[in-house]
Amino acid sequence: MSRASLQDLASAPRLRHRLGFGLYLIPGYPTWEASVDAVRAAVTQDVDFIEFPILRDRTFSARTGGPVAAALAKAHPDLLDLASPALYEWLDEIPAPVGVVYESAWPALDDCRIPHTLADRCAGLICEHNATPFQGHARHARVWRTPLVATIRATPDTVDAHDIDVLEHGGGFIYLALSGTTGERGSIDDSVARKIRAARDYRADLPVYAAFGIRTPDDVAAVAAAGADGFIVGSHALHLLGTGGLGAYEHWLRSMTTARATALPAQSR
């Protein structure tokens, strides 16, 4: 499958008509068959992109916790191997895969261990760890014609020098982390709206996707009211797959895609 562009799939003009939706899924979790079916269900529901892990060992920064860390610990090692044919088979199901790069796969600017063949499959890359200098990492990613997603925190509600560096050199979309740990959500309030407006002052061309702790249609409505262009869910999707199975995941997925169609971004109204 040819690689889709995040600019095409998650561009602001398209998102005037509905919220964007991204998922984080893991190949082989909770089983190989379930992980393939989970991807196919997401594609059927017109999810914009699917994030997946790129790692060499199962060590994570403090921001990766809860169901994500547990699912990565349980996933079969062969399916996380960056040279595994099964991984590439799984990626072939995804029009726009976005690789979440853990420190073991890119421990230093001049020590990137991501195979070129894998980077070439990705519509974008997100660094899970604190990849500094961001500008240098973004320049490296552009060699693969792959944007390094601009990842910033929702707090404080203004942009600092680090945020500006990330916003100026990142691409694809703005990943707005609502808390410091996956699965834990901070308040979605006026301060989030202020941070979104501040980020747009620097990159009005990039849609803003809110992430961390989003679980329900009410959460979708809240991020839309704050002015986000879309949202990303990882922990809750993995939790449902691991505890409720594919049926529970698909029921939830339909509820979220219904919510995205009715909760338009605030700036679209």
Buried (B, 14 or more C-beta within 10 A) or exposed (E): EEBBBBBEBBBBEBBEEBBBBBBBBBBBBBBBEBBBBBBEBBBEBEBBBBBBBBBBEBEBEEBBBBBBBBBBEBBBEBBBEBEBEBBBEBBEBBBBBBBBBBBBBBBEBEEBBBEEEBBEBBBBBBBBBEBEEBBEBBEBBEEBEBBBBBBBBBBEBEBEEEBBBBBEBBBBBBBBBBBBBBBBBBEBEEBBBBBBBBBBEBBEEBBBBBBBBBBBBEBBBBBBBBBBBBBBBBBBBBBBBBEEEBEBBBEBBEEBBEBBEEBBBBBBE
